[in-house]
Each structure stands twice: as C-alpha cells, then as structure tokens.
Amino acid sequence: MGIIDHIKDTMSKAVFSPSTLLSGRGGLHMAQITLSLVTFVLAAFRGGSSHTYWNYAMFTWAFCPIMTLIITIIEMFKLDIPLNMFCMDWPDFATGMAMSSTLMTVSVAITYANFYACLKCLYGWIVSVSASLCGFVYALEVLKDKILDKKKGTYLAALPGFFKVMEAFVSCVIFISLTGYRDKPALIVCVIAYIIPFPILPVIIATNILKKLKKCLPFNLDRFVFIFLVISVVLYIFAAIVWPIFMFRNNPRPSECPPSFCVWAIQFMVAFMTYVNLTLFTVDLIFTLLGICGFKRT
C-alpha cells in the first residue's frame, strides 16, 4: 500500500496552477514564445526562399516556441511532478531544452543577419534584431537556471548530453550547407559518413532522458555509446581528409566571394564544421574513456 499511496499523493499534486505564468520562469517562457512567433511571422512576411538556411531558420522559430509552450503547459498543470517520478529528470530536461533552444536561436540569428541583412535591407535588419532578442531571452533562462537557481544537470543539461546535442546541431549545419557534391563519388561517400551517426544521436539522447526506458534495454547503453563514438570519430576523420581534397582541388576561392552569396564559402563551411564535429566527437570519446566530467566509462 505504501507505493500506491505514494503514487496517489504524487498524482494529487498534478493540478492546474496558473501562478506558474507569473513567475520569472513563466515570464521568460512567454517572452520566448512571443518573440519566436513574431520573428517567424516577420520572416514569413518578407517572402519565401529556396535557400536551406532560410528553411532552417523558419523551422527553428517554429520548433523552439512549440517546445517552450509544451514545457509551460506541463509545468502549469504540475504534470512535471509525475513525469519526474516515473520517467525522467524534469528539471534536467527543461534546462537542457533551454540550452538547445539558445544554441539554435542564436546561431540562426547570426546566419539570418549574414544572408539577409545589408545596408539597404531595413526589413532584414528588423527580422535580425527580433531574432537576436529571441536568442537573448533563451540565453537568459539558461543563465537563470545555471547561475541563479544553480540547477545541476544529470544528462541533457550536463556535459554528456549537451555534447550530443552540439554534435547533432553541427551535423544539421553540415546538412543545410551541402552543395556541389553530386557529381563526385568521393564527396558522396563523405555525405554518407555525415549521415550515419546523425539518426543515432537523438535515440541516445532520448534513451538517456527516459530513465525507465534505459533500464529496460537488453544491452549496456554506455558501452553502445562508446562504440558509437569510436565509429563516429573514424567516419569524421575520413570526411575531414577527403572533403577538402576533392572539394577544393582545382577550386580556389574566387576573388569576389561575399559570405552570403558565395558557393565556395558555403562549401568551406562544410569543411570547417566537419573539423568542429570531429573535435566534439573526439573530446566526447576521450572524456567517456577517462570517465570524467559526468561521462560514464564502461
């Protein structure tokens, strides 16, 4: 009866609590949702674009407020209490999502300004300022959670989980920057090397967030993650060598190559982000091997 009573007591606490919206955290959430939607509408009103960077920006300004709204509703109805008890570390998840949203919105604000803001592009600057404010309020939540509230992450808001988030994020940047590879088999192999680790990252993240699911796995997840990191490092070493050789051989930087209109600069972005992700996967592997900074060694 003790367990049943404990469950009943936990579920009884899951009641509607509008006071959540009046707290500092609730105010930040409302500001994040509002600014993201305003930025989305402003960018959409400016007009569509076939550019992958524009599509990724629109996705970010839609995805981040939706996740923030879901988190707000769950906390407003106190559903985070049973979730925290039965399947996940809710404070870690909420802070981790704020960190991920900060990473996405800040990077999109920089990218959008690079492509669509210019001396004569007033509307582009308006959208860029709104996007920057959006990234700023998400960063404020992270600072509040980490510095003022001193929340300690267990996975997503700690280094092991956030490394996976950054690896997935850099992979997305690589994917939206891919161009000029279709007629070169060696570069197609590089694209395959980029693709292989990507779908496994969200599975690892989700499984570590859902504590009950992790315990039900018929294998050791930490050992699986170690093997995955080794394979990812090997794949990215291959891409880091092959992509620059076959992309930039007999393909020097043009004399006029502005960052926002130059295909060569976008191709260079792929090479640069390949080295960034190689560094992230390598550090992740080393920390896992040494079992430091919260990384689990098996």
Helices and strands as residue ranges (DSSP letters): H 2-12, G 18-22, H 24-46, H 52-76, H 80-86, H 90-116, H 122-143, I 144-148, H 159-177, H 185-195, H 200-209, H 211-216, H 221-248, H 263-290
